[in-house]
């Protein structure tokens, strides 16, 4: 009985603490959903996040947490880019998580050497 009570208490504590996390840290991105949402991004960032033009960054293989932060900052205006603000402005937190999961799951960032 004591063991069940301690397991229940630990589970309850974990759930309570998870509720204190910001929404960005609670959500889990769905790469497949992100792939569908990324169609509008393809014009500049390519079908899988490998940019079609060197003036646009490659997103393929980028760290998921970085992509979440960047898109959130474009949406809020903390990161200033008129084009990206327009695209990110209508994204929900889940949209951002899904897009980040999609691009993070692509091959990329293999050659990190400075040329």
Legacy VTK file of the C-alpha trace (Angstrom):
# vtk DataFile Version 3.0
C-alpha trace
ASCII
DATASET POLYDATA
POINTS 115 float
0.000 0.000 0.000
2.807 2.424 0.812
4.500 1.682 -2.532
1.290 2.427 -4.475
0.829 5.676 -2.572
4.396 6.825 -3.331
4.009 5.950 -7.023
0.722 7.867 -7.157
2.281 10.838 -5.352
5.245 10.851 -7.744
2.970 10.691 -10.779
0.766 13.477 -9.419
3.827 15.622 -8.774
5.131 15.058 -12.306
1.776 16.013 -13.814
1.565 19.123 -11.638
5.087 20.199 -12.572
4.410 19.617 -16.282
1.486 22.016 -15.975
3.910 24.732 -14.907
6.007 24.434 -18.070
5.499 26.972 -20.847
3.287 25.686 -23.664
6.278 25.625 -26.010
7.976 23.038 -23.808
4.887 20.876 -23.351
3.836 20.472 -26.951
5.244 17.694 -29.050
5.667 18.273 -32.741
4.332 15.843 -35.319
6.735 15.608 -38.283
4.063 14.302 -40.670
1.744 17.173 -39.836
4.717 19.521 -40.173
5.422 18.180 -43.657
1.897 19.109 -44.721
2.161 22.561 -43.120
5.580 23.174 -44.725
4.229 23.359 -48.275
4.153 27.158 -48.106
7.806 27.152 -46.942
9.005 25.167 -49.979
9.263 28.155 -52.298
12.249 29.520 -50.375
13.463 26.658 -48.170
12.981 23.723 -50.568
10.788 20.637 -50.248
12.808 19.122 -47.402
14.366 22.274 -45.991
17.378 22.371 -48.287
17.221 25.909 -49.596
16.837 26.525 -53.317
18.684 29.846 -53.038
21.754 30.636 -50.916
20.067 33.761 -49.564
17.557 31.566 -47.671
18.766 29.390 -44.792
18.697 25.608 -44.898
16.264 24.247 -42.335
16.885 20.534 -42.920
18.442 18.893 -39.885
18.382 22.076 -37.828
17.880 21.641 -34.092
14.190 21.444 -33.243
14.496 23.774 -30.263
16.222 26.383 -32.431
13.459 26.243 -35.036
10.764 26.591 -32.372
12.555 29.617 -30.924
13.152 31.234 -34.316
9.567 30.809 -35.518
8.185 31.988 -32.177
10.432 35.047 -32.330
9.380 35.846 -35.911
5.742 35.522 -34.852
6.156 37.849 -31.861
8.367 40.337 -33.678
11.341 39.672 -31.376
13.180 38.571 -34.509
12.740 41.166 -37.241
12.092 39.953 -40.772
9.050 41.256 -42.624
8.705 38.173 -44.829
8.995 35.665 -41.992
6.756 37.749 -39.706
4.048 37.475 -42.346
4.368 33.700 -42.541
4.905 33.037 -38.827
2.307 35.530 -37.629
-0.577 33.140 -38.175
1.102 30.017 -36.802
-0.173 28.404 -33.621
2.221 26.917 -31.060
1.318 23.464 -32.414
2.029 24.588 -36.007
5.468 25.759 -34.902
6.153 22.487 -33.062
5.054 20.458 -36.090
7.171 22.463 -38.536
10.193 22.249 -36.252
9.746 18.477 -35.900
9.512 18.059 -39.687
12.653 20.030 -40.489
14.638 18.603 -37.567
13.934 15.078 -38.848
15.401 15.794 -42.281
19.004 15.083 -43.258
21.172 18.134 -42.923
23.818 19.863 -40.876
26.300 17.159 -41.844
29.166 19.394 -42.857
29.735 21.900 -40.084
33.251 22.809 -41.194
34.114 26.416 -41.873
35.083 27.001 -45.486
LINES 1 116
115 0 1 2 3 4 5 6 7 8 9 10 11 12 13 14 15 16 17 18 19 20 21 22 23 24 25 26 27 28 29 30 31 32 33 34 35 36 37 38 39 40 41 42 43 44 45 46 47 48 49 50 51 52 53 54 55 56 57 58 59 60 61 62 63 64 65 66 67 68 69 70 71 72 73 74 75 76 77 78 79 80 81 82 83 84 85 86 87 88 89 90 91 92 93 94 95 96 97 98 99 100 101 102 103 104 105 106 107 108 109 110 111 112 113 114
